[in-house]
C-alpha cells in the first residue's frame, strides 16, 4: 500500500512539473509515448485530470493503510 501511494505521489509530482507554466513546453499537448508512430497526445487539462484522480486514489490507499494498521 505504501509503495502504491509513493508511486502515485511521484506521478502527481511529474504531472505538476510537466503542466507548470514555468516548465511546460511551448506546445499545448504532451506526447504520450516516445516512438515516431505514437500519435496520442494529452493536453495539460487532461494531465491535471489524471493528477486529480491519482490524488483521490492515493488518499484512498492512505485510508486503507490506516485501516489495516488498526
PDB file of N, CA, C and O in Angstrom:
ATOM      1  N   UNK A   1       0.839  -1.188   0.000  1.00  0.00           N
ATOM      2  CA  UNK A   1       0.000   0.000   0.000  1.00  0.00           C
ATOM      3  C   UNK A   1       0.880   1.247   0.000  1.00  0.00           C
ATOM      4  O   UNK A   1       0.612   2.203  -0.728  1.00  0.00           O
ATOM      5  N   UNK A   2       1.931   1.232   0.819  1.00  0.00           N
ATOM      6  CA  UNK A   2       2.830   2.386   0.866  1.00  0.00           C
ATOM      7  C   UNK A   2       3.544   2.587  -0.466  1.00  0.00           C
ATOM      8  O   UNK A   2       3.735   3.720  -0.909  1.00  0.00           O
ATOM      9  N   UNK A   3       3.939   1.479  -1.105  1.00  0.00           N
ATOM     10  CA  UNK A   3       4.622   1.570  -2.395  1.00  0.00           C
ATOM     11  C   UNK A   3       3.700   2.175  -3.454  1.00  0.00           C
ATOM     12  O   UNK A   3       4.122   3.029  -4.233  1.00  0.00           O
ATOM     13  N   UNK A   4       2.447   1.733  -3.481  1.00  0.00           N
ATOM     14  CA  UNK A   4       1.483   2.299  -4.432  1.00  0.00           C
ATOM     15  C   UNK A   4       1.267   3.781  -4.164  1.00  0.00           C
ATOM     16  O   UNK A   4       1.166   4.577  -5.098  1.00  0.00           O
ATOM     17  N   UNK A   5       1.196   4.146  -2.905  1.00  0.00           N
ATOM     18  CA  UNK A   5       0.996   5.539  -2.542  1.00  0.00           C
ATOM     19  C   UNK A   5       2.191   6.390  -2.974  1.00  0.00           C
ATOM     20  O   UNK A   5       2.015   7.499  -3.479  1.00  0.00           O
ATOM     21  N   UNK A   6       3.405   5.870  -2.775  1.00  0.00           N
ATOM     22  CA  UNK A   6       4.613   6.598  -3.197  1.00  0.00           C
ATOM     23  C   UNK A   6       4.635   6.779  -4.714  1.00  0.00           C
ATOM     24  O   UNK A   6       4.956   7.859  -5.210  1.00  0.00           O
ATOM     25  N   UNK A   7       4.295   5.723  -5.443  1.00  0.00           N
ATOM     26  CA  UNK A   7       4.301   5.808  -6.908  1.00  0.00           C
ATOM     27  C   UNK A   7       3.250   6.795  -7.402  1.00  0.00           C
ATOM     28  O   UNK A   7       3.489   7.533  -8.358  1.00  0.00           O
ATOM     29  N   UNK A   8       2.091   6.809  -6.756  1.00  0.00           N
ATOM     30  CA  UNK A   8       1.055   7.777  -7.115  1.00  0.00           C
ATOM     31  C   UNK A   8       1.510   9.197  -6.858  1.00  0.00           C
ATOM     32  O   UNK A   8       1.260  10.090  -7.668  1.00  0.00           O
ATOM     33  N   UNK A   9       2.177   9.411  -5.736  1.00  0.00           N
ATOM     34  CA  UNK A   9       2.694  10.742  -5.413  1.00  0.00           C
ATOM     35  C   UNK A   9       3.762  11.168  -6.410  1.00  0.00           C
ATOM     36  O   UNK A   9       3.815  12.329  -6.816  1.00  0.00           O
ATOM     37  N   UNK A  10       4.610  10.227  -6.801  1.00  0.00           N
ATOM     38  CA  UNK A  10       5.650  10.535  -7.784  1.00  0.00           C
ATOM     39  C   UNK A  10       5.031  10.912  -9.127  1.00  0.00           C
ATOM     40  O   UNK A  10       5.498  11.836  -9.794  1.00  0.00           O
ATOM     41  N   UNK A  11       3.980  10.196  -9.521  1.00  0.00           N
ATOM     42  CA  UNK A  11       3.289  10.516 -10.771  1.00  0.00           C
ATOM     43  C   UNK A  11       2.669  11.904 -10.698  1.00  0.00           C
ATOM     44  O   UNK A  11       2.762  12.676 -11.652  1.00  0.00           O
ATOM     45  N   UNK A  12       2.042  12.224  -9.581  1.00  0.00           N
ATOM     46  CA  UNK A  12       1.437  13.553  -9.410  1.00  0.00           C
ATOM     47  C   UNK A  12       2.497  14.644  -9.489  1.00  0.00           C
ATOM     48  O   UNK A  12       2.262  15.695 -10.085  1.00  0.00           O
ATOM     49  N   UNK A  13       3.651  14.405  -8.899  1.00  0.00           N
ATOM     50  CA  UNK A  13       4.741  15.383  -8.952  1.00  0.00           C
ATOM     51  C   UNK A  13       5.236  15.579 -10.379  1.00  0.00           C
ATOM     52  O   UNK A  13       5.512  16.703 -10.798  1.00  0.00           O
ATOM     53  N   UNK A  14       5.346  14.489 -11.118  1.00  0.00           N
ATOM     54  CA  UNK A  14       5.781  14.576 -12.510  1.00  0.00           C
ATOM     55  C   UNK A  14       4.775  15.362 -13.338  1.00  0.00           C
ATOM     56  O   UNK A  14       5.161  16.213 -14.139  1.00  0.00           O
ATOM     57  N   UNK A  15       3.506  15.088 -13.154  1.00  0.00           N
ATOM     58  CA  UNK A  15       2.471  15.816 -13.890  1.00  0.00           C
ATOM     59  C   UNK A  15       2.515  17.293 -13.535  1.00  0.00           C
ATOM     60  O   UNK A  15       2.361  18.144 -14.412  1.00  0.00           O
ATOM     61  N   UNK A  16       2.723  17.610 -12.259  1.00  0.00           N
ATOM     62  CA  UNK A  16       2.825  19.008 -11.841  1.00  0.00           C
ATOM     63  C   UNK A  16       3.980  19.692 -12.554  1.00  0.00           C
ATOM     64  O   UNK A  16       3.839  20.822 -13.022  1.00  0.00           O
ATOM     65  N   UNK A  17       5.119  19.019 -12.640  1.00  0.00           N
ATOM     66  CA  UNK A  17       6.263  19.638 -13.308  1.00  0.00           C
ATOM     67  C   UNK A  17       6.029  19.787 -14.810  1.00  0.00           C
ATOM     68  O   UNK A  17       6.508  20.744 -15.419  1.00  0.00           O
ATOM     69  N   UNK A  18       5.295  18.848 -15.411  1.00  0.00           N
ATOM     70  CA  UNK A  18       5.007  18.947 -16.845  1.00  0.00           C
ATOM     71  C   UNK A  18       3.999  20.046 -17.166  1.00  0.00           C
ATOM     72  O   UNK A  18       4.085  20.686 -18.214  1.00  0.00           O
ATOM     73  N   UNK A  19       3.056  20.262 -16.274  1.00  0.00           N
ATOM     74  CA  UNK A  19       1.995  21.229 -16.551  1.00  0.00           C
ATOM     75  C   UNK A  19       2.267  22.599 -15.953  1.00  0.00           C
ATOM     76  O   UNK A  19       1.485  23.528 -16.157  1.00  0.00           O
ATOM     77  N   UNK A  20       3.359  22.738 -15.222  1.00  0.00           N
ATOM     78  CA  UNK A  20       3.718  24.026 -14.640  1.00  0.00           C
ATOM     79  C   UNK A  20       3.999  25.025 -15.758  1.00  0.00           C
ATOM     80  O   UNK A  20       4.754  24.714 -16.680  1.00  0.00           O
ATOM     81  N   UNK A  21       3.408  26.221 -15.696  1.00  0.00           N
ATOM     82  CA  UNK A  21       3.642  27.214 -16.753  1.00  0.00           C
ATOM     83  C   UNK A  21       5.118  27.552 -16.928  1.00  0.00           C
ATOM     84  O   UNK A  21       5.553  27.854 -18.040  1.00  0.00           O
ATOM     85  N   UNK A  22       5.883  27.506 -15.861  1.00  0.00           N
ATOM     86  CA  UNK A  22       7.301  27.842 -15.952  1.00  0.00           C
ATOM     87  C   UNK A  22       8.107  26.765 -16.669  1.00  0.00           C
ATOM     88  O   UNK A  22       9.147  27.066 -17.256  1.00  0.00           O
ATOM     89  N   UNK A  23       7.646  25.518 -16.634  1.00  0.00           N
ATOM     90  CA  UNK A  23       8.414  24.417 -17.205  1.00  0.00           C
ATOM     91  C   UNK A  23       7.738  23.741 -18.382  1.00  0.00           C
ATOM     92  O   UNK A  23       8.344  22.888 -19.030  1.00  0.00           O
ATOM     93  N   UNK A  24       6.508  24.098 -18.670  1.00  0.00           N
ATOM     94  CA  UNK A  24       5.780  23.443 -19.755  1.00  0.00           C
ATOM     95  C   UNK A  24       6.412  23.800 -21.094  1.00  0.00           C
ATOM     96  O   UNK A  24       6.851  24.934 -21.290  1.00  0.00           O
ATOM     97  N   UNK A  25       6.462  22.853 -22.006  1.00  0.00           N
ATOM     98  CA  UNK A  25       6.963  23.155 -23.340  1.00  0.00           C
ATOM     99  C   UNK A  25       6.013  24.112 -24.057  1.00  0.00           C
ATOM    100  O   UNK A  25       4.883  24.328 -23.619  1.00  0.00           O
ATOM    101  N   UNK A  26       6.480  24.670 -25.145  1.00  0.00           N
ATOM    102  CA  UNK A  26       5.666  25.624 -25.899  1.00  0.00           C
ATOM    103  C   UNK A  26       4.403  24.998 -26.453  1.00  0.00           C
ATOM    104  O   UNK A  26       3.407  25.692 -26.659  1.00  0.00           O
ATOM    105  N   UNK A  27       4.428  23.705 -26.696  1.00  0.00           N
ATOM    106  CA  UNK A  27       3.243  23.022 -27.214  1.00  0.00           C
ATOM    107  C   UNK A  27       2.197  22.929 -26.114  1.00  0.00           C
ATOM    108  O   UNK A  27       2.528  22.937 -24.928  1.00  0.00           O
ATOM    109  N   UNK A  28       0.934  22.839 -26.512  1.00  0.00           N
ATOM    110  CA  UNK A  28      -0.136  22.740 -25.523  1.00  0.00           C
ATOM    111  C   UNK A  28      -0.467  21.294 -25.184  1.00  0.00           C
ATOM    112  O   UNK A  28      -1.368  21.036 -24.385  1.00  0.00           O
ATOM    113  N   UNK A  29       0.250  20.349 -25.781  1.00  0.00           N
ATOM    114  CA  UNK A  29      -0.006  18.936 -25.503  1.00  0.00           C
ATOM    115  C   UNK A  29       1.318  18.220 -25.291  1.00  0.00           C
ATOM    116  O   UNK A  29       2.346  18.617 -25.840  1.00  0.00           O
ATOM    117  N   UNK A  30       1.284  17.184 -24.507  1.00  0.00           N
ATOM    118  CA  UNK A  30       2.451  16.362 -24.228  1.00  0.00           C
ATOM    119  C   UNK A  30       2.276  15.040 -24.968  1.00  0.00           C
ATOM    120  O   UNK A  30       1.204  14.436 -24.921  1.00  0.00           O
ATOM    121  N   UNK A  31       3.334  14.590 -25.654  1.00  0.00           N
ATOM    122  CA  UNK A  31       3.254  13.322 -26.362  1.00  0.00           C
ATOM    123  C   UNK A  31       3.216  12.182 -25.368  1.00  0.00           C
ATOM    124  O   UNK A  31       4.016  12.136 -24.434  1.00  0.00           O
ATOM    125  N   UNK A  32       2.292  11.266 -25.566  1.00  0.00           N
ATOM    126  CA  UNK A  32       2.187  10.080 -24.727  1.00  0.00           C
ATOM    127  C   UNK A  32       2.882   8.954 -25.466  1.00  0.00           C
ATOM    128  O   UNK A  32       2.384   8.492 -26.492  1.00  0.00           O
ATOM    129  N   UNK A  33       4.002   8.511 -24.975  1.00  0.00           N
ATOM    130  CA  UNK A  33       4.810   7.523 -25.666  1.00  0.00           C
ATOM    131  C   UNK A  33       6.050   8.209 -26.197  1.00  0.00           C
ATOM    132  O   UNK A  33       6.255   9.394 -25.934  1.00  0.00           O
ATOM    133  N   UNK A  34       6.865   7.511 -26.924  1.00  0.00           N
ATOM    134  CA  UNK A  34       8.075   8.140 -27.391  1.00  0.00           C
ATOM    135  C   UNK A  34       8.417   7.809 -28.825  1.00  0.00           C
ATOM    136  O   UNK A  34       9.255   8.473 -29.435  1.00  0.00           O
ATOM    137  N   UNK A  35       7.786   6.806 -29.361  1.00  0.00           N
ATOM    138  CA  UNK A  35       8.113   6.377 -30.708  1.00  0.00           C
ATOM    139  C   UNK A  35       7.504   7.267 -31.763  1.00  0.00           C
ATOM    140  O   UNK A  35       6.534   7.978 -31.502  1.00  0.00           O
ATOM    141  N   UNK A  36       8.071   7.229 -32.953  1.00  0.00           N
ATOM    142  CA  UNK A  36       7.547   8.061 -34.042  1.00  0.00           C
ATOM    143  C   UNK A  36       6.132   7.669 -34.464  1.00  0.00           C
ATOM    144  O   UNK A  36       5.434   8.463 -35.093  1.00  0.00           O
ATOM    145  N   UNK A  37       5.705   6.456 -34.125  1.00  0.00           N
ATOM    146  CA  UNK A  37       4.358   6.030 -34.508  1.00  0.00           C
ATOM    147  C   UNK A  37       3.325   6.354 -33.439  1.00  0.00           C
ATOM    148  O   UNK A  37       2.131   6.148 -33.652  1.00  0.00           O
ATOM    149  N   UNK A  38       3.766   6.856 -32.299  1.00  0.00           N
ATOM    150  CA  UNK A  38       2.827   7.208 -31.223  1.00  0.00           C
ATOM    151  C   UNK A  38       2.230   8.575 -31.529  1.00  0.00           C
ATOM    152  O   UNK A  38       2.945   9.577 -31.540  1.00  0.00           O
ATOM    153  N   UNK A  39       0.938   8.623 -31.773  1.00  0.00           N
ATOM    154  CA  UNK A  39       0.284   9.884 -32.125  1.00  0.00           C
ATOM    155  C   UNK A  39      -0.796  10.265 -31.126  1.00  0.00           C
ATOM    156  O   UNK A  39      -1.728  10.995 -31.461  1.00  0.00           O
ATOM    157  N   UNK A  40      -0.674   9.776 -29.908  1.00  0.00           N
ATOM    158  CA  UNK A  40      -1.637  10.114 -28.874  1.00  0.00           C
ATOM    159  C   UNK A  40      -1.079  11.265 -28.058  1.00  0.00           C
ATOM    160  O   UNK A  40       0.062  11.214 -27.598  1.00  0.00           O
ATOM    161  N   UNK A  41      -1.884  12.301 -27.878  1.00  0.00           N
ATOM    162  CA  UNK A  41      -1.444  13.473 -27.141  1.00  0.00           C
ATOM    163  C   UNK A  41      -2.362  13.716 -25.962  1.00  0.00           C
ATOM    164  O   UNK A  41      -3.573  13.509 -26.047  1.00  0.00           O
ATOM    165  N   UNK A  42      -1.776  14.156 -24.862  1.00  0.00           N
ATOM    166  CA  UNK A  42      -2.543  14.543 -23.690  1.00  0.00           C
ATOM    167  C   UNK A  42      -2.366  16.039 -23.482  1.00  0.00           C
ATOM    168  O   UNK A  42      -1.239  16.536 -23.465  1.00  0.00           O
ATOM    169  N   UNK A  43      -3.456  16.750 -23.326  1.00  0.00           N
ATOM    170  CA  UNK A  43      -3.367  18.179 -23.050  1.00  0.00           C
ATOM    171  C   UNK A  43      -3.058  18.385 -21.573  1.00  0.00           C
ATOM    172  O   UNK A  43      -3.184  17.464 -20.767  1.00  0.00           O
ATOM    173  N   UNK A  44      -2.653  19.600 -21.229  1.00  0.00           N
ATOM    174  CA  UNK A  44      -2.398  19.914 -19.827  1.00  0.00           C
ATOM    175  C   UNK A  44      -3.643  19.670 -18.991  1.00  0.00           C
ATOM    176  O   UNK A  44      -3.547  19.194 -17.860  1.00  0.00           O
ATOM    177  N   UNK A  45      -4.808  19.990 -19.533  1.00  0.00           N
ATOM    178  CA  UNK A  45      -6.062  19.782 -18.800  1.00  0.00           C
ATOM    179  C   UNK A  45      -6.269  18.298 -18.512  1.00  0.00           C
ATOM    180  O   UNK A  45      -6.679  17.931 -17.410  1.00  0.00           O
ATOM    181  N   UNK A  46      -5.990  17.445 -19.492  1.00  0.00           N
ATOM    182  CA  UNK A  46      -6.129  16.001 -19.297  1.00  0.00           C
ATOM    183  C   UNK A  46      -5.126  15.486 -18.266  1.00  0.00           C
ATOM    184  O   UNK A  46      -5.457  14.647 -17.429  1.00  0.00           O
ATOM    185  N   UNK A  47      -3.894  16.001 -18.339  1.00  0.00           N
ATOM    186  CA  UNK A  47      -2.885  15.594 -17.366  1.00  0.00           C
ATOM    187  C   UNK A  47      -3.282  16.013 -15.954  1.00  0.00           C
ATOM    188  O   UNK A  47      -3.077  15.262 -15.000  1.00  0.00           O
ATOM    189  N   UNK A  48      -3.847  17.201 -15.820  1.00  0.00           N
ATOM    190  CA  UNK A  48      -4.281  17.652 -14.498  1.00  0.00           C
ATOM    191  C   UNK A  48      -5.452  16.812 -13.994  1.00  0.00           C
ATOM    192  O   UNK A  48      -5.579  16.587 -12.791  1.00  0.00           O
ATOM    193  N   UNK A  49      -6.306  16.348 -14.902  1.00  0.00           N
ATOM    194  CA  UNK A  49      -7.385  15.439 -14.518  1.00  0.00           C
ATOM    195  C   UNK A  49      -6.832  14.120 -14.002  1.00  0.00           C
ATOM    196  O   UNK A  49      -7.326  13.575 -13.014  1.00  0.00           O
ATOM    197  N   UNK A  50      -5.809  13.610 -14.670  1.00  0.00           N
ATOM    198  CA  UNK A  50      -5.151  12.382 -14.222  1.00  0.00           C
ATOM    199  C   UNK A  50      -4.532  12.606 -12.846  1.00  0.00           C
ATOM    200  O   UNK A  50      -4.630  11.755 -11.963  1.00  0.00           O
ATOM    201  N   UNK A  51      -3.892  13.765 -12.678  1.00  0.00           N
ATOM    202  CA  UNK A  51      -3.280  14.079 -11.390  1.00  0.00           C
ATOM    203  C   UNK A  51      -4.331  14.109 -10.277  1.00  0.00           C
ATOM    204  O   UNK A  51      -4.102  13.582  -9.188  1.00  0.00           O
ATOM    205  N   UNK A  52      -5.464  14.717 -10.552  1.00  0.00           N
ATOM    206  CA  UNK A  52      -6.531  14.791  -9.553  1.00  0.00           C
ATOM    207  C   UNK A  52      -7.033  13.385  -9.207  1.00  0.00           C
ATOM    208  O   UNK A  52      -7.234  13.061  -8.037  1.00  0.00           O
ATOM    209  N   UNK A  53      -7.231  12.568 -10.220  1.00  0.00           N
ATOM    210  CA  UNK A  53      -7.679  11.192  -9.974  1.00  0.00           C
ATOM    211  C   UNK A  53      -6.650  10.406  -9.163  1.00  0.00           C
ATOM    212  O   UNK A  53      -7.013   9.641  -8.270  1.00  0.00           O
ATOM    213  N   UNK A  54      -5.366  10.596  -9.473  1.00  0.00           N
ATOM    214  CA  UNK A  54      -4.315   9.913  -8.718  1.00  0.00           C
ATOM    215  C   UNK A  54      -4.302  10.375  -7.268  1.00  0.00           C
ATOM    216  O   UNK A  54      -4.038   9.579  -6.367  1.00  0.00           O
ATOM    217  N   UNK A  55      -4.583  11.645  -7.036  1.00  0.00           N
ATOM    218  CA  UNK A  55      -4.641  12.151  -5.663  1.00  0.00           C
ATOM    219  C   UNK A  55      -5.760  11.472  -4.891  1.00  0.00           C
ATOM    220  O   UNK A  55      -5.585  11.096  -3.732  1.00  0.00           O
ATOM    221  N   UNK A  56      -6.917  11.314  -5.540  1.00  0.00           N
ATOM    222  CA  UNK A  56      -8.037  10.623  -4.894  1.00  0.00           C
ATOM    223  C   UNK A  56      -7.677   9.174  -4.579  1.00  0.00           C
ATOM    224  O   UNK A  56      -7.994   8.669  -3.502  1.00  0.00           O
ATOM    225  N   UNK A  57      -7.014   8.509  -5.523  1.00  0.00           N
ATOM    226  CA  UNK A  57      -6.603   7.120  -5.310  1.00  0.00           C
ATOM    227  C   UNK A  57      -5.596   7.044  -4.164  1.00  0.00           C
ATOM    228  O   UNK A  57      -5.686   6.160  -3.312  1.00  0.00           O
ATOM    229  N   UNK A  58      -4.636   7.972  -4.145  1.00  0.00           N
ATOM    230  CA  UNK A  58      -3.628   7.985  -3.081  1.00  0.00           C
ATOM    231  C   UNK A  58      -4.267   8.186  -1.715  1.00  0.00           C
ATOM    232  O   UNK A  58      -3.869   7.553  -0.738  1.00  0.00           O
ATOM    233  N   UNK A  59      -5.256   9.067  -1.650  1.00  0.00           N
ATOM    234  CA  UNK A  59      -5.966   9.278  -0.387  1.00  0.00           C
ATOM    235  C   UNK A  59      -6.653   7.987   0.058  1.00  0.00           C
ATOM    236  O   UNK A  59      -6.660   7.652   1.242  1.00  0.00           O
ATOM    237  N   UNK A  60      -7.224   7.275  -0.898  1.00  0.00           N
ATOM    238  CA  UNK A  60      -7.872   6.004  -0.583  1.00  0.00           C
ATOM    239  C   UNK A  60      -6.884   4.986  -0.044  1.00  0.00           C
ATOM    240  O   UNK A  60      -7.188   4.262   0.904  1.00  0.00           O
ATOM    241  N   UNK A  61      -5.681   4.926  -0.654  1.00  0.00           N
ATOM    242  CA  UNK A  61      -4.669   3.998  -0.170  1.00  0.00           C
ATOM    243  C   UNK A  61      -4.165   4.401   1.209  1.00  0.00           C
ATOM    244  O   UNK A  61      -3.862   3.538   2.033  1.00  0.00           O
ATOM    245  N   UNK A  62      -4.072   5.698   1.466  1.00  0.00           N
ATOM    246  CA  UNK A  62      -3.672   6.160   2.795  1.00  0.00           C
ATOM    247  C   UNK A  62      -4.695   5.715   3.828  1.00  0.00           C
ATOM    248  O   UNK A  62      -4.339   5.210   4.893  1.00  0.00           O
ATOM    249  N   UNK A  63      -5.970   5.906   3.504  1.00  0.00           N
ATOM    250  CA  UNK A  63      -7.037   5.472   4.415  1.00  0.00           C
ATOM    251  C   UNK A  63      -7.008   3.956   4.613  1.00  0.00           C
ATOM    252  O   UNK A  63      -7.186   3.469   5.729  1.00  0.00           O
ATOM    253  N   UNK A  64      -6.783   3.215   3.532  1.00  0.00           N
ATOM    254  CA  UNK A  64      -6.703   1.757   3.623  1.00  0.00           C
ATOM    255  C   UNK A  64      -5.541   1.341   4.516  1.00  0.00           C
ATOM    256  O   UNK A  64      -5.680   0.441   5.344  1.00  0.00           O
ATOM    257  N   UNK A  65      -4.401   1.994   4.348  1.00  0.00           N
ATOM    258  CA  UNK A  65      -3.236   1.687   5.179  1.00  0.00           C
ATOM    259  C   UNK A  65      -3.515   1.913   6.653  1.00  0.00           C
ATOM    260  O   UNK A  65      -3.123   1.110   7.499  1.00  0.00           O
ATOM    261  N   UNK A  66      -4.194   3.012   6.956  1.00  0.00           N
ATOM    262  CA  UNK A  66      -4.547   3.295   8.350  1.00  0.00           C
ATOM    263  C   UNK A  66      -5.514   2.242   8.894  1.00  0.00           C
ATOM    264  O   UNK A  66      -5.400   1.822  10.045  1.00  0.00           O
ATOM    265  N   UNK A  67      -6.452   1.827   8.070  1.00  0.00           N
ATOM    266  CA  UNK A  67      -7.406   0.796   8.490  1.00  0.00           C
ATOM    267  C   UNK A  67      -6.694  -0.527   8.755  1.00  0.00           C
ATOM    268  O   UNK A  67      -6.990  -1.212   9.734  1.00  0.00           O
ATOM    269  N   UNK A  68      -5.756  -0.883   7.880  1.00  0.00           N
ATOM    270  CA  UNK A  68      -5.028  -2.143   8.047  1.00  0.00           C
ATOM    271  C   UNK A  68      -4.124  -2.122   9.279  1.00  0.00           C
ATOM    272  O   UNK A  68      -3.901  -3.159   9.903  1.00  0.00           O
ATOM    273  N   UNK A  69      -3.605  -0.945   9.629  1.00  0.00           N
ATOM    274  CA  UNK A  69      -2.767  -0.830  10.828  1.00  0.00           C
ATOM    275  C   UNK A  69      -3.594  -1.043  12.089  1.00  0.00           C
ATOM    276  O   UNK A  69      -3.106  -1.601  13.072  1.00  0.00           O
ATOM    277  N   UNK A  70      -4.856  -0.593  12.057  1.00  0.00           N
ATOM    278  CA  UNK A  70      -5.716  -0.628  13.249  1.00  0.00           C
ATOM    279  C   UNK A  70      -6.268  -1.945  13.508  1.00  0.00           C
ATOM    280  O   UNK A  70      -7.008  -2.126  14.475  1.00  0.00           O
TER     281      UNK A  70
END
